[in-house]
């Protein structure tokens, strides 16, 4: 009692009715003696309905064999000074006077180079070294704008009000949105947050890059006495975004084709790149002599069940086996996905299968499986058990991450599994995935012919 062991960190109050009878009871007294499951009959008999439901909703994970204290502020469960600092600032100390209003997450979610996000963050924090700011801090420097005759280079003038800047916004095509935001907002910082919240993604990128280009224009004039025209500032912003998109949003083949410039092989390179991109969104057959095991988990808060789907297919993409299983609780997503991997490994090791490509659409689980970092959390314990099974029984197999679009069969099985109350193994293809598998085999054959 008094310890935060129930789901979501709750604890049993020392003042509940009948507390004197359960004060010396330990958690293992509430479990079945032969397996790691709650003794529902005892829990319902001893506790109120609400508290009994909370206890029975707390997942019991078989792979966690020893009780230990873990640091909840870190995903891997180990203490760190960084997380302790953030915990202290956010929960233990009143730091409201240090917080600046605004939707700061919209800055860090911008799909632009990091240097642009950093610049906009510094602008909104008031730590950009503009001349008025420097003067206010006691720095002896001129305060006039380098692009016009104004004697007041502050945030609003430098990025919104300077005649040269207005011409830049007009040339970029964003002046109507910028001018409306200026009218509706009280400060230049409010204008930035308004535009980042309301503009479409492409316009956000152009706006942010143009802000950076304006700052670049100002610095070139201040430090190198370089004078630029409007079109140079606008084009620099557009080229920066275009180059960044090519580098970050394309495949290696498309980047190579873009870098090659006009050539007789350009269309071939782009076609190969397009096919590669399509490949990533279509289920692929395993190599000759191998099996593919797709697995997924679905979490139903309404039914309070976690469903598991496992689908095994051969080198031709044909159906081999499937398994559906349901658990009467809702795990954290990463924990649930890791448990699905453990169950698939255990099931196939019992049948002495090998040469298997295990595919799952949880990147957290896949990264944890391939990581060597110590992890004492629940997820870490499950992953450790997965690694032990894998190294003991699978000599020529691998665990890989795939996109959700290529995991349709396992996802459908997991969705159906949430309605089950017992394990089912299908030796013949279930009707819920028959069409999915047929369509995926046809697409794979069509793509092979195109190549």
Secondary structure by P-SEA (a helix, b strand, c coil): ccccccccbbbbbcccccccccccccccccccccccccaaaaaaacccaaaaaaaaabbbbccccbbbbbccccccccccaaaaaaaaacccccccccccccaaaaaaaccccaaaaaaaaaaaacccccaaaaaaacccccccccccccccccccccccccaaaaaaaaaacaaaaaaaaaaacccaaaaaaaaaacccaaaaaaaaaaaaaaaaaaaaaacccccccaaaaaaaaaaaaaaaaaaccccaaaaaaaaaccccaaaaaaaaaaaaaaaaabbbbccccbbbbbbbbbbbccccbbbbbbbbbcccccccbbbbbbbcccccaaaaaaaaaaaaaaaaaaacccccccccccaaaaaaaacccccccaaaaaaaaaaaaaaaccccccccccccccaaaaaaaaaaaccccbbbbbcccccccaaaaaaaaaaaaaaaaac
